[in-house]
Amino acid sequence: MKTPPQTPLVATLAARLRAFAASVPGRLRRPTWRGVALGLGAIPVMLLLYIVLLLPFTPSISDLLKAKTAKPSVLMSVDGKELASFQRANRDWVKLDQISPNVVAALIATEDHRFYEHHGMDFRRTVSSVLLTLTGRKQGGSTITQQLARNMYPEEIGRSATLTRKLKEAITAFKIEAVYSKDEILESYLNTVPFLYNAYGIEMAARTYFDKSASELDVLQSATLVGMLKGASYYNPVTSPERALQRRNTVLMQMVKHGKLPEAKLAALKKKPLKIDFERLDPELGEMPHLAQQLRRWLIEWADRNDYNIYADGLVVRTTIDSRLQDMANKALVAQGDRLQKIVAGDWRFNSGWKAKSGAQRELALAFVRDTQEYKAARAAGQTDEQALKTLLANADFMQALKDEKTRVQAGFMALDPSNGQVRAWVGSRDFADDQFDHVQQARRQPGSTFKPFVYGAAFEEGARQSDGFIDGVVEIPLGNGAFWRPTDGGGPSGEFMSLRQGLMFSKNTITAQVMQVVGPAHVAKLARAMGVRQSKLEEVPSLALGTSPVTLKEMVTAYGTLANDGRYIEPIIVTRVEDRNGKVLEEFQAKPPETAMETTVAQTLLDVMRGVIDQGTGAAIRSRYGLRADLAGKTGTTQGNTDGWFVMMHPQLVAGAWVGFNDNRVTMGDSWGQGARSALPIVGEFFQQAIKAKVVDPEMRFAAPQGGAATDHEQQRIEALLNGAEPPQEGQPGEVPAGNMAGASPAAGGAPRWQPAPVIKYVTIQAPADNPAPAVQGGDSGGMPGVVLQPPAPVPVEKLPVFPGVVVGPPIAPR
């Protein structure tokens, strides 16, 4: 609450009070009858003036009226379901008639037996409390209304044992009595009082300590909970059952004393045990806790700008999330995460210390130990590295906790409607309670082969056709200082010609690297940014082709959404409008106008190629395992050493992507299960399977992109002629686009295509720009065994190779 500026009257009164206070010591040394009388008469006047000065620092009547009707703000799904509510604490408000009469009787008898007689302050009890305190027997004198004032306004009133606090408390209590009825005061008090373990209010306390609702509490249970109000920690029935029992019996005696309980029952009741049925209740996190936390921060800023309170004003935030799809996403991600965790448990065994399966794994475990605060504290205390490690490795509890933290599989998932950018589902991790880090928007990881479509998209923009291609051979790119980058694929090069369509379908690193040398890293990075990778920095180096620059899952799903939307980028949107509690629209939010990131023909060519990934390529499990027959396109991704697994899939109505890995990227997934096709694809596959089954997604809808892919007779003749060293047949009429090669005659800049065939050569060396070397890290997804080899160059014999600008013959030169 802001401090109001002092008025001239208040300033004058304050000055006179200070002058009077300064004169008091002298007058006390030489008292007169007149002075004594004036002094005694001045005390109530000064007190009254002080109360007047405190009035602006206590809650106003309007604040109390607002609190009386307080209602938390909620997030609503696009299909009308509540996704989350924003409350100050773990509280479930119940009406007074839903609270056991035993609770009310115990409360009034113990805390304020003249509750129905006073108007906020019990003067008899207050005077008694002051006298007892002066004699050394401290006793509280606050009424239920005064305690409610503290509960409702802890910051404005405080809890310090000062006269100022007591006066603020009394003033607020009088105001509360003027606004609330007695029953409303009781209801408000019982719903706001704290009971430890993040349980606020009698309903949450009943569930936490007795596993029942507030309406079911018997006299003993009611007395136990009311007894905690004197000091919840001191009379905690879980940690201090003896003290809690004594306090419970004191409450029972107070109930007898004030006629709330027959005296004949007291003796038998006092002998009964506590019978606690304790279960700590976690606050409700909702269906999308990671996104809800982001929206909570956003709504607080919006409410501050518009003079609203998200905890009291009952704002209704309409989101684009579909509760059905959100539920499907949650279940698919958790199920796959649990499956993978069982595999991890076998890979990282634990038994009286960390028994690693390999020397490298044990070294990594030791590195984890050295990173801990416990290890650093041991070293600071004078232990050697060997001593500190020996002690910690022998601590079974410590090692188990460390292993659980480091080897917990994590995942993220996001789905959006590509036609309007509306986000339909968002899962930030396997369990928000274990990991609040959001792997959709916060985590930046190497995307691996899911980045390759940008490379091929750049080629199609420059006039390439799906049937153009390269020999699947050894590719060497000098990095300088005698080092070379040699991207590889599992199984080694085949030595055969491979079209661009095949290169992307089967995620060939060697083909993709050669395409990158033609189009250049700058073009690829520019296209990726235009399509949606707009927050992460992209290093414009050759290895960018294989996804070496870390990005977020949100960026990748957004970019694929651009492709599914015929090359039109739409910034993702989550909130469509904010309403008040009565349904009045306070503000609406519209998606920004689409931006053309890629020509429609180019986008449709690329999307058609990515259909092949699902039909025949690395994403074929979508068809074979999940039986999906809809019009689908997508891409898998795996990074170096199976550190990250990715899969993004497109449907005309929905684009969804998943990432799987570990928070610490030093921990990697196994060769048998870590590929994106085996780690991340099942999440998306199960999600789509359920979405189609529930008819949330229409399997009959199709993309506008024509289906082609296979080379025409003319294109096949051209490829065979080049392979045989013969003159290729002439192209069709100017401007003619062969079927299945939609981008072939429509380069991005217009005019003649920039992507042109070159003569057949015998040897090929690809030179990277000297000032922009590739990093010695790269990824791929063909066979799950991407690699980097640094060694002196060797000429690579390549027979009958159709090459393009940027692939040079003879002495290395920098490509354009």
N, C-alpha and C positions, 0 to 999 in steps of 0.2 A: 504494500500500500504506500503510495507516494506521500511525502510530508507536505501538508498544505502551507502556503506562504502565511506569515504572521500578519494579522491586521493591526492597524495603529492602536486599537483598544487593547488587544492582547499584549502588544509590546509595552504599552503603558503599565498595564497590570503587572506584567513580569518585572518591570523596572522597580515598581513600588514594593513588590514582594522582596526583591533582592535588597533594597534599601532597608526595609523593615528587618530582614534577617540579619543584616550587618549591625543594626542597633541593639539587637537582643542581648548579646553578651554584656554590654555596659549597663543595660537596665537590670539585668539579673544580679549584678554586683551591688546595685543600690535600689532594691525594690521598694515600691510604694503601694499603698492599698489601691490607689487608682490604676497604677501600672499593672498590678496583679489582675485586677478585674478586666482591664482592657486586654491583657494577654490571654486570659481564659476565654474571653469572648471572641478573640481573633482566631482561635484554633478552628472552630467550625467554619468560619468565613474563609480562612485560608484553604481548608479542605475542600470547601465548595468551589472556590476559584480553581483549585488544582483539578478537580473533576471536570470543570468546564474546559480547561486547557486540554484534558485528555480526550474529550468527546470526539474531536476530528480523527483521532488515532484508533478508534474502534469501528467495527463494521456498521455501515448505515442500515436503515430500515429496508432500503431497496436491495442491499446485498443479502439481507436475511430473507426477503421475499423471494429473491432469485434462488437462494440455496434451498428454500422450501420446496421448490419445484425442479430441483436439479435433475438433469437427465444426461447420461453419457452420450457422446456422439458415436455413430456407428458407420461401418463400411458395408455397403450393400452390393451384391453381385448384379450382373446384368439380367439375371433371371429371377431377381427379387428375393434372394436369400441373404440373411445377415452373415457377414464374413468375420467381423471383429467389432468389439466395442472398446472405447477408450475410457477407462475408469482410473481413478487415482490409486486404488489398491485392490487387493483380492477380496471383493465384497459382493455379497448377494443380498440386496435389500428385500426385506420382508415386511409386510404390514403388521401392525400391533396385534390384530386378531389372529395372526398366524404364528404368534410367539406364545409359548406355554405360559399360563397364568402363574405357574410356580416361579418363573424367571422374574416376572413383574413384582410378585410378592416379596421375593428375596431381595430384589434391588431396592425397593422402597424401604423395607424394614432395616436394611443395613446401611444404605447410603444417604437416605433422606426421608425419615419417617413422617415429617410434616410437609411433604412434597405438595399435597393438595391444598395446603393452608397459606403458603407464602407466595410471593410474586417475583421469585427469582433469587431471593437471598433470605436465608433464615437468620434473623438478627440474634435471636437467643443462642443459636448454635455458634454463630460467629463470635459473640462476646465470650461464650464459654471456651471456645477454641483459643482466643487470645489470652485469657487468664491462665489456662492450662499451659500454654506455650511459655508464658512468662515465668511459670513455676518450674520449668524444665521438662514438662511432660507434653511434647509436641503432639498436636492432634489436628487433623484436617477439619475444616469447617465448610467446605464447598458443598453446595446443593447439586442435585442432578443437573439443574439448568446451568449452573456455573461450569460444571464439568463438560457439558455439551458445548458451551462457548469455547472452551479450550480445544475440544476435539474438532470443532468446525473451523476454528481460526487459530491454529497453532503458531503461525508466524506473527500475526498481529498482536496476540495476547502473550504468548510465550509461557514458560513454566518455571521461571526463576522465583525464588521466595522473596519477593519485594513488595512494598506497598503499591508501587505503580502497577505491577501485574495484577494484584488483587483488585485494585480499583477498576482496571480495564475489564477484568473478568466480571465484576459486579455490574458495571455499566452495560456490557453486552448481554448479561443474563436478564436484566430488566427489559432490554430491547426485545430479546427472544420471547419473553413472557407476553409482550405486547402484540407480537405477530403470530405466535404459535399457541395452539390449545395445549392443555396438559397431556392429552394422549399423543399429540404430535411431537411433543418434547420427548416423551418416553420412547416413541418409535424411532425418532431421529437419534437419540442417545444410544439405544441398543443396536442400531445399525452402523454406528460410527466408532464405537469403542474398540481399541486394539486388544488382541488376545495372543500375541506372539505368533511365530511361524507364518508371518505375512497373512494372518487371518484377521480380517476386520469385520466387526459386527457379530451378533449372536448366532446368525445362521451358519456362517463359516466356522465359528467356534464350536458349534454343536457337531458339525460334520468332522472337524479336525480331531476333537477330543473324545467324541462318543459315537461317531459314525451314524448320526441320525439328524433329522431336521430339528429346527428350534421348536416346532410345535409339539414334538414328542418328548421333550426333556422332562424327567421326573423331578421331584423335589430335591433329591440328593445331587443329581447332575446340575440342576439349576443353582444350588447353593455353591457347588464347586466352582462354576464359572463366575458367578457374582463375587465369590471370594477372591478371585484373581484380580479384581478391579482395584484392590488396595495396593497391589504390586505384582504385576503379571510375572516378572522374572523370579521374584522371591517366592511366590506361591505357585510356581509352575508345577502342575501335577505330574508332568513327565519326568522332570529332573529332580524335583523336591517333593516326592509324594507324601512324606510325613508332615511337612509344613502345610501342604495343600489340604491334608486331612484335618489338621487342627483348625485351619482357617474355615474350612467347610462347616465344621461343627460350631464355630463361633457364629457363622451366618445363620445356622439353624436356631441357635439360642436367641439371636436377635429377632427372628421370625416369631418365636414363641413370645418373647417380650412384648412385641407390638401386635399381637393377636393375629398373625398370619399363619400360624401353625399350632395345632393342639399340643399342649404340654405333655399329654399322655404318650405321644408318639416320639418325643425327643430322645429318650434313653435308648430305645431300640434303633433309631436312625443313626445315632452317634456311633454305634458299634459296627455299622455297615462299612465295607471297604470302598475304595474309590471306584474300582472297576473302569479304568480308563481303556478306551479302544482307540488308540492314537493312530492317525494316518495323516501325514503332512500333505496338504493339498496344494498342488502347483496351480498358478493362475492359468485361466483359459487362454491359450495362445491363438486360437482360431485356425482356419484352414490354410492361411498363407502368412505366417508370422513374420517372415523376412520382409515381405512387401508391406505388410501392415505397419511395421516399425518405420519404414521409409515414409509411408503416407501419413503416419502420426506426426512426424517431424514437419512434413509439408503442411499439414492441416494446422499445426500450432502457429506457423508463420502466417498462414492465410487468416486464421482467426485473430491474431494480433493486429494485422492490418485492418481488419474489418470489425474490430471491437466485439469479438465473441469469445466464449470460453468452451473449449472442446470437452471439458469434463462436466459441464453443467447445462449447456444450452441445447443439448439434444440435436446437434447437427446431423444431417443424413448425407453421406458422401456416396454418390452413385458411381460405381466403378465399371470397367469393361470386363472384369473377371467373370467367367461363367463357372458357377459353383460346381456343376457337374464335371466339367473338364478339369477343374482344380482338384476335385476329389480323385479323379482318374489319374492325374499326374502324380499326386501324393502317393497313391498306392503303388503305381508302377515304379517310381523311384525308390521307395522304401523296400519293395520286394526285391528289386535287382541289387540294391545296396546290401541287403541281408545275405543274398546268395553269394555275392563277391566276398563279403566279410568272412564267411566260412572258409573260403579258399585261402584268404589271407592268414587266417588262424593256423592253417597248416604250413604255410610258407614261413611264418615268423613264430616259431615255437618258443614256449616259455616253460622253464622248469628249474627252479632254484637258481635264478640268474637268467640271463638271456642266452639261451642256447641257439645260436644262429646256425643256419644251414650251410653257410659258406663263410670264408674268411672275409670277403668284402662286406657281407652282411654284418658280421661281428664288428668290423671297423666302423661301420655306420652306426651301430648301436652305441659304441664307445663315444662317437662324436655327439650323439644325442645326449648322453650322460654329461659330457663336458659342457654342453650348452645350458644345463639346468642351474638354477639358483643354489641348489643344495651343493653341487660340485664347487661352484665359485665361492660359496661360504666356507667350505672345507679347505680350499686353497688359501683363502684369506686368513684362516685360523692357523696356518703354518704347515698343513699336510702337503706331502708331495703328491704329484700326479698319480703315482702308483698307489699310495695309501688311500687317497680320496676315491679312486676308482674301485679299489678292493672293497671299501666299506659300502659304497652305494650299490655295487653289483651284488653284494650279499644281502641287501635289504629287499626282500621279496615284494613287499607292498609298494615300495618306491619303483621298482623295476616293472611291476605289473601295470601301475598307473602310467608310467612313461611309455610302455609298449602299447597300451590301449590308446593313448593320445596320438602317438606317431603313426600307428598302423590302422587307424580308423578310416575306412573307405569313405570318401565324400563324393557328392554329386550335385549337379544343378540342372534345372529344367526350365524352359520357357516356351510358350506357344502364343502366336498372335494371328490375327486375321490379316492376310496380306492386302486385302482390298481397301482397308481403312486404317490399318496400323493399330487396331485395338488389341491390347494384350488380354489373352483369355486364360492363361494359367502361368503361375510363377512359383517355383519351389527352390528355395535358396540353399538348402542342405538336407541331409537325411533326417536330422532331428534338431530343431531350433534350441531345445534345452541343452544339447551337447555342443552345438556349434552355431553361434549367432552370425558368423561370417557368411555373407551372401555370395554364393558362387555364381550368381547370374550377373550381377552388376559390379560387385567389388573385386572379384577374383580376375586377375589377368594371367592367362596361360597361353602357351604356344598352341596355335590351332592345328598344326600339322597339315594333313592333306585336305582338310575342309577349306583351306585357303586357296587351293589349286584352281577352283572355278574362276577366280579373278584373273589368273594367268591366261586361261583359255578364253575368257571373255575379252581380254585385251587383244588376243590374237584375232578373234572374230571381228572385233571393232576395226582391225587393220585389214580386213578383207580375206582372212583365212577361211578355208572350208573344213567341214568335219572330216573330209577324206584326205586332206593334206596331212603330212606326217613326217616322221624321221625314222632312222634306223635305231632300234633298241640296242645301242652299243655302249661302250665305255665313254664317259664324258669327263674331261678334265678341265677345271677352271683355275688358272693360276691365282694365288692369293698374294704373291709377292714373297721375297726372301726365300725363293726356292720351294715354297709350299704350294700345294694344289688341293683344290676342293674337288672331290670325286663323288657325286651323289650316286647311290647304288640302290638296288631293290633286292628283296629276298629271292634267292635262286639264281642271281646273276643275270647278265644281259643275254637275250636270245639271239641277237644278231639279225633279227628280222625287222622288216618294215612294220611300223605301227602308226595308224592314223591318229589324228588329234582326238577323235571320238574314243578310240580304244585307249589312248593314253590317259584320259580322264576317267573313263569307265573303270579301268583296272588300276588306277592311281599309280602310274609309272613315274618314278622320280627322274629317270634318265630322259624320258620324253619331255616331262614338264620343265626340266632344267634347260633343255634345248629351246623350247618355246619361249622361256623367259629371256634367253639370249637374243631372240629376235625382237620381242616387243619391248624389252627393257624394264628394269625395276620401277622406274619413275611412272611409267604408264600403268603398271599393275597397282602400285600404291594409290595413284590418283583414282583409279576405277574403284578400288576397295573403299576409299573414303566416300566417294560419291554414292556408293550403294549402302553405306551405313556404318562403316568402321571409322567413327568420327571422334572418339575420345582417346583411343590408344595411339601411341606413336608407332609409325611403321618405318623400319629401317630400310631404305631403298638400296638394297644389296641383292645380288643374284639369289642367295638362299632364301629370300623372302618368298620365292616361288613355292617352297616346301613348308611354309608356315612357321618361320622362326621368330617373328615379332609377336610378343604376347598381346592378346586381345581379350575382350569379355564375351561371355556367351550371349549376352544381350545384343552386342554389336553383330555377332555372326548370324543370329536368328533374324535380326532386322535386315541385314544385307541379303539374306536368302529370301526374305519377304519382298524386297525390292525386285529380285529376279522373278518371283512368282507373280508379281504385279506388273509384268511386261516392262520391267526396267524403270518403274516410277517409284522413287523413294518417298516414304511417308514416315515421319518421325513417330515412334511409338507413343500411344496415349493410353492412360490408365483411368483417369478421372474425367467423367463427362459433365457432372454438375454437383453443386452443393445446395442442399435445401435446409430450411429450418425445420423445427419439430412438427410444424403444421403442414409441411409439404410445399411451402412457398419457395420458389427457385431463387436463390441468392446470387448464384453465378453459374454460367455454363461455360464449358470448355470444348473447343472444336479442334480437330486435328489440323495441322498446318497444311497448306495446299501441297499436292504432290510435286516432287522435283524430278525432272528427267535425268536419270543417272546413266542410262544406257538406251540406245535405240531399240525400238520394239522388236525389229527383225533380229538384232543381235541377241537380245534377251531370250527370244523364243528359240534361237539356235542353241544357245547354251543350256537352256532348260531341257530341250529335247535330248541333248547329249547326256544330261544328268538323269534322264529317264533310264538311260542304259545302265547307270550305276545300280539302280534298283532291279532292273530286269535281268541283267547278266553280270554286273560287276561286283564290287566289294560290298554293296548293300543288298545282295540278292536274298539274304535271309528274311527280308521283309516279305517276299513272295513265298519262299519255301517253308519258313518256320511259322510265320504269322498269318499266312494265307490271305494277305491283302491284295485285292484285285483292282483297286481304284487307280486313277491316273496319278502316279506318284513320281517324284524325282528327288534326288538327295545326294549326300556325300558323307563318307566315313572319314575319320582322321585319327592318326596315331602319331605321337611324337617320339623323339629319341629315347630308346630304352623302355618304351611303353610307359612313359611318365604320365601322359594324358591320353584319354580316349574320348573321341567326339563322334557325334552323328547328328546331322540336320536333315530333315525331310520336308518336302513341300507338297501340298495339296491345294487345289484352287481355293478352298475355304480356310485352310489352316497350315501354318508353318510352325514346326516344333523342332527344338534342338536340345541335346543333352550333353553334358560333360561329366566325366568320371575320373577320379584320381585321388591323390592325397594332399593334404594341406602343405606338408613339407615335400617339395618336389625332389628331394633326395631319395624319397621312397618311391619305388616304381612297381608297376604291375607285372605279373608274370607273362612270359612269352605265349603261354597257352590260352590266356584269357584277357590280356591287357590291351589287345587291339580294339580300336573303336567299334569294329563290327561285332565284337563280343562283349564289350563292357558297356558302351553307351547306346548302341543300337537297340538292345532289348527294352530299354526304358521307353524310347519313342515307339517301338513296335507294339508293345503292350498298350500304350496310351492310345494309339490310333485304332488298335483292334477293338478296344472298349468303346471309343468314341463312335466308331462306325456301327458297332453292335447296338449302342443306345440311340442310334439315329441322330446324334448331335452333328455328325459329319455325313454328308451325302456321298456315297461311293460312286454315284453315277455322274457327278460333276466332272468336267474335263477342262484342262487348260486350253487357252486359245492357240497355243503353239502347235503347228502341224507336226505330226509324227513322221520322221524320216529316218535318218541315221545311216542306213546302208548306202554305199556308194552306187550311183547310177552306172549303167553300162559304159557310158562315156568316161566317167571318173575312173572306173576300174581299168579301162583301156589305157588311160593316161598314166596310172600308177604302174601298170605292167610294163609300159613302154619305157618309163624312167628307170625301172629296175633292170631292164634288159639293155639299157644304154641306147635305145632307139629314140627317134624324134616323136614326141607326144602328139596326139591328134589335136587339131585346132579346137579352140573353144567355140561355143555356140555364137549366135548373133550377139552383138554388143548389148549389154544390159540383161541378157538372159541368165536366170538363176536356175541351175540344175536342181531337180527335186532332191530333197534330203540335204541340201547344202545352202541353207537360207541366207547365211551371211556372206556368201562368196562374192557377190558383186555389189555390196553396199557398205563400203568402208565408212567409218565414223565421220570423216571430214568431207565426204562426197568425192566425186570424181573417180579416177582410176584407183584400184586397190593398191595398197602399199605392200601387201604380202605377196611376193612374187617367187615362182620357182627359180632355181639356179642350176647351173650345169652339174653333172655328176662328177664327184671327186674321189680321190683315193684315200686321203688322210684328212683328219679334222682335229683342230685344236681350238678350244673356245677361250678367248682371253677376256678376263674381267677388267674393268677400268682400274687403273693403278690407285686412284684416289678414293675408291669405293669398294674395298675388298669384301668378300663374303665372310660372315662369321663361321667359325669351325663348329657349328651346331646346326643340325637340320633334321627334318622329319619326313616321314612318308607313310604310306599305308598299304603298300603292295607286299603282302606276306608278313607284315608286321616286323620286318627286320631292316629298317632304314639304317644307313651307315654313312660315315664320313671317313675318307682315307686321305691322309696327307703324305705325299711322297713326291720325289722328282718326276717330272713329266716323261712320258714315253709315247712315241707316235702310235696312233691307233689306226690300224688298217680297217677301213670301212669300204666294202665293195658297193658300187652302184648306189650311192647315197644321194637322194634328192635333198638339196640344201636350200637355205633361204637367207636373206640378208641378216648379217650378224654371225653367221657360221662361215668361217673364213678358211682359205686354203693357204698352206705354206706358212711363212713367218707370222706369228700372232700379231694381230692388230686389234685395237679396241673397237667393239661394235658400236653402232649409233645408239 
